Amino acid sequence: MIKLTQDISIQKLTAEDQPELIELMRDIYIPSYKHIWSDSGDWYLEQMYNPEVYQKDLENPASHYFFVLFEGWKIGILKYNYPESPALFEFPNSLHLHRIYISKEFQGKGIAARLMKMVEATARERGMKYMWLEVMDTQLQAQKFYRKMGFEWLFTYHLEYENLLPKYRGIQILRKTLT
């Protein structure tokens, strides 16, 4: 367990955590994103959090995967990879903020901002030149948050996920220069 503040900590995920991870994501992801999927998001959760994909994430030395805890309660997840560049661009020495999900009832308490600062400090300690992430072009609140954290838009592309409703397929790549 890594304590970030008196109330916020992160706990590295282990192989045994997969069932708890997918249940937590059902509680966090489905209520917030079911409207963008033809199947309420079940396909996405199965693709991203099934045991085989999860094990590959854990075995990848570039992958860093955590539960986010607030006052000891698991309220979200954090995942970042380094070094990793987007498929469409080459960003040498870059950290990819892959997932940051916080339960709705804990949003607006500064938790995500604290996590972002910790990830940025990690990137800087590891000599990364950039941080980058992907955000849906319809997620205006998330975009505003990331811009406030110093990220800039670079590119928009479209996902071809069959169950994702067409108007939600736009994905923006945002990047922050660390040097």
N, C-alpha and C positions, 0 to 999 in steps of 0.2 A: 504494500500500500504506500502510495506517495501522497503526502499531505500538502495541499497547495495553499490552503488558508485554514483557519480554525474549523470551518464548516465544510469545505470542499476538499475532496481527495479523489484520486484515481486508483484503480486496482487492475493490474495486468490480468488479462483473460487467460484461462488455461483450457485445455482440451475438454475438461469436465464441465465447463461453463456454457457449452453450446445450447443445451435445452433452456437454460435460464436466459441466455441472450435472445433467443428467438421469441420467448414469451415476453420479455421486456420490450422487444421491438414490435410485437403485436399490440402491446399497450400504448406505445409511443407513436409508431408509424401509422398504423391503420386509422386511428381517429383523425390524424392531421392530413393524411394523403389519400384516403379511400375514394375521394371524389375525382381523382385524376386517373383512376384505373377502371377498366371494364369489369374487373373481378374484385374490386375493393382493395387490391394490393397484395392478395395472397400469392400470386405468381412471383412478384418481386421479392417478397420475403423468402420464398422458397429458393429463388435463384441466388440471393445474396447471403443467406444464413444457413443453408443446408449443411449437414455435417462434412461433406467432402470439400466444399468451398471454404468452410470455416477452418478445417484442418490445413488446407493449403495456405490460408492467411497466417495461421500460427507458425507454420514451417518456413515461411518467407522471412529471411533475416532483415529485410528492409521494412517489414510491417510491424507496427506498434499498436496494439489493440487493448483498450481499457474499458472497464465500467466506470462511470462517473457517479460518485457518491456525494450526497449532501446530508450532513449530520448522520452519516452511517447508512443511509438509505440509497439503494441503487436507483438513480433517476435518469440515467442516460448512458450513452456510449461515446467514445472518442477513438478514432483510428486515423493514423497518419503513416505514410511510407516515405522513406528517403534512402538513397536518392531515387527519384522517379520523375520522369517527364511525361507530359501528355502525349497521346498517340499522334496528335496533329502537329506538335511543335517539339523542338528540342530545347529544353531548359536545363543546361548542365548544372549539377550541384543544386538540385531543387528538392524541396520537401512538398509532398502532396498531402494536403489536409483532405482525407478521403471521406470521413464520416464524423459528424458531430450532431448528435440528436439529444435533446433534453426534453423531459416530460413537460407538457404544457403548463402544469401547475407550478413548475419551477422556472419557467422562462421569465425574463425581466428582472431577475435577481442578481445579474452580473456574473452568473456562472459561466456562460459561453465566453464572455470577454476574458475572464480569468484563464479559462482553458486556452484561448487563442494566445494570450501572452506567454503561457507556459510552452506551448508548441513553438512559438516564435523564438523563445529563448533557447529551446532545444535545437532548432534549425541553426541559429547563430553559433551555438557551441560546437555544432558539427561541421561548421564551415560552409553551410548552404548559402547560395547566392539569392535564391528566390523561395517563396512559398506560393503555392497555387492551389486552386480548388475549382470545383464545378458547382453551379447553382442553377436551378430552373429559372428560365427567364420570366416566369409568372410569379416567382417568389420575391415580391418587391421588398418585403420586410427583411428577408435574409440578405438581399442585395444591399440594402441600406446599411445593415449591420456590418457586412464585410467591407464596404467602402469606408465606413467610419473607422474600421480597423486598418485602413491603408491599402486595401486591394483595389486594383484597376481592371476594368474590362479589357479583354484582348480579342476574344473571338466568340461567336455563337455557332453552334451546330445543332443538329436534330438527332434525337435518339430514335431508333427504329424498333423499340419494344412493342410487340404486337398488342399487348393488353393495355398499353398506355394510350389514353385518349389523345388524338392528334394535336389539340390545342395546347397540350402540356409537354410536348416533345422538345421544345427549345431549351438548350443548355448553354449557359455562358461559362467561359473559362475566365477566371479572375486571377491576377498575379500581384504579388507584393515583392518589391525589390528590397533585399536585406542589407545590401552594401552601402 
